[in-house]
Amino acid sequence: MKRQNKIKFSIKKKIIILLLSLILIIFLGFFIFSIFKTYQSPTERKLIGFWNVEMENSFWERDSVYDWGTTIMDISEKNICKLPTLCDTNLTVDENWAKATGTWEFISRNPDSIFLNVPNNPLHGKYAIRFFIDENGYGEAKNNIYKIELKNDSTYLICNKGDFIQKNWRKDWEKN
């Protein structure tokens, strides 16, 4: 009888250990999955945010002449992008930003290249990207301006970072 109780207790103990191990493995699996799902590469961290297109330092070769209503480009975390909008024929800004909204994705990591998929916008296309820091700044503001160069066969855009940059990002920014 004692031997049967020992065997039953041993089996129960093994089942409990097995269930706890299984729960731990499932928990670790979800934890690792969530880390991989939310991970952003240094290039993505640098790219995501608001960018001001410097029209005076940019050019594009197109058959048409465009009047830009806004010069803001928004690259969001969920692979959504909003490109600069055009003025309509009355030179008023098109308030329907849906025409300037599309998606973006990396198409190459070495060298870095992205595809801005916004078919209704003249800036739709594939671009090689290069990040750099303009240490001279603008006018009286002699501080570091974070910039990006977007370049393809017919377009060359220089944009400056329009949102808050943390000081510890400089090392990350200068790595690539």
N, C-alpha and C positions, 0 to 999 in steps of 0.2 A: 504494500500500500504506500509506504514511504517512497519507494522507488517510482511508482506511478505518479505521485505528486511532484517528485523532482523532475520527471520527464515532462509533465504538463507545464510546470513552471519554466523549464528550460525552453520549451517550444514557445510559450507566451513571450518570454524575454527576447527570443530571436525574432519573433514577429514584430514586437515593439521596436526593436533596433532597426529592423528592415524598413518599417513604416517611417520612422524618424529619418533614416538615411534617404529614403525616397522623397520625403518632404523637403529635406535640405537640398537635394539635387535639383528638384523643381524650382525652389526658391533661387538657387544660384543660377539656374538657366534663365529665369525671367530677369534677374539682375544683369547678367551678361548681355542678354538680348536688348535690354533698355539702354545699356551703355553704347552698344554698337548702333542702335537706332538713332540716338541723339548726338553721336559724335560728329564734330565738324573739323575738317582739316584746317590747318593754318590759312590756306588759300581761301577756303569758304568763309572763315571768320573775317578775313580782310575784305572780301568781296561784298558781303551782306551789309546793307545799310543804304543810306541816301547818298547820292553822288550829284554834284553840281557839274554840268558839262560846261567847260570853258570854251565858249563858241569862238573867242578870239584866237585860241590856240588849236582849234580843230578845223578839219576840212573834210568834205565829202564830194565825190564826183558823181553827180546825177544829171539826168536830162532835164529835170525840173528845178525851179527855184523854190525853196521852202522858206516860209516865215515861221519861225519857232515861237510858240506861245509860252512855253515853259522850258526850262533847261534842267529840270530835275529828273534824275533817274533813280528809281527805287528797286533795289534787288533784295527780295525777302527770303527768309529761311525756307519757306515751303516751295521753293523753285518758281515763285511768281515774280514777275518783273513789270515795272511800269516805266516806259521810256518817255523822253520829252515829247510834248504834244505840239501839234501845229496850230497856227491861227487859221481861221476860215477866211473866206474871201473878203469879209468885212473887217479883217484884222482884229477879231475878238477871239479870245482863247476858247478853244473847244472844251466845254465843261464836262463832256462825257469822256472820262478817262478810260472807259472801257475799250475804246479804239486803240489806246496806247498800252493796254494790258495784255500780257502773254506769259510765257514761261521761259525759263533759262535752264541750261544744264551744261556741265562740263563735258567736253568732247575729247579732251586730251589733258593729261597731267604733266607731260614733259615733252615739249613746252606747254605751259598752261594755255588752254583755249576754251572758249565758251560759245554756246549758240543761244542767241536771243531770238526766241520764236514769237515774234509779234508781226504777223503778216500785214496788218494794216498800217504799219509804221515804216518810214523810209530807212530807219536804222536796224531793221530786221536783218539778221544774218549771223555769220560765224566770225569770231574775233580772236586774235591772239591777245593775251593780256600780260601786262607788265606792271608791277607795283613799284613805286618809288617815293622818296620823301623829298619835297622841295624845301630845303632848309632856309631859303631866303624869305619865304612867306610873301605877303602882299603889302606894299606900301609901308605904313608905319608898323604893321604887325610883323615883326621879324621872328616868327616862330615856325615850327615845322608844320608843313601842310602835307597831308597824306594824299597821294595821287595815284591814278591808274591810267594806263595808256591802253586803249582798245584800238586794234589795227587790223584791217584786212585790205584787199586789193583796191577798194574804192573809198575807204573811210579811214580817217585817223581822228580819234577822239581823245582829248585829255580831260579828265574829270578829277575834281577834288572831293575829298570825303566831307560830307555835309553834316555828319552827326558826331557825337562825343567820342573822342579817342582816349582810352585809358593810357596812362604813362607806361605801364608795363607791357603794352602791346608793341612798343617800338622794337624790342628785340625780336618778337614774332614777325613783325612787318619787314625787318631787314634780313631775315633768314633767306628769303627767296628773291 
